């Protein structure tokens, strides 16, 4: 279950990140593009912290990520 949520979060995060980067091309949409790209990266980081497990154990280096 957690693997599915992690992969889904990565997919959503990567799509929003790519769309945000695309919006950086114009001066009218650059501010919204920057916020959208930051939100996509935030989704990926948050999903890694919450859902990443290896061999049934959560990752132990959360202080390094934060």
VENZI-V472610 format. One record per backbone hydrogen bond with DSSP energy under -1.0 kcal/mol. CO is the residue of the C=O (numbers start at 0). NH is the residue of the N-H. If there is no record, write none. Layout:
# VENZI-V472610
CO;NH, CO;NH
This chain:
# VENZI-V472610
0;4, 1;5, 2;6, 3;7, 4;8, 5;9, 6;10, 7;11, 8;12, 9;13, 10;14, 11;15, 12;16, 13;17, 14;18, 15;19, 16;20, 17;21, 18;22, 21;24, 28;32, 29;33, 30;34, 31;35, 32;36, 33;37, 34;38, 35;39, 36;40, 37;41, 38;42, 39;43, 40;44, 41;45, 42;46, 43;47, 44;48, 45;49, 46;50, 47;51, 51;58, 53;56, 56;53, 60;64, 61;65
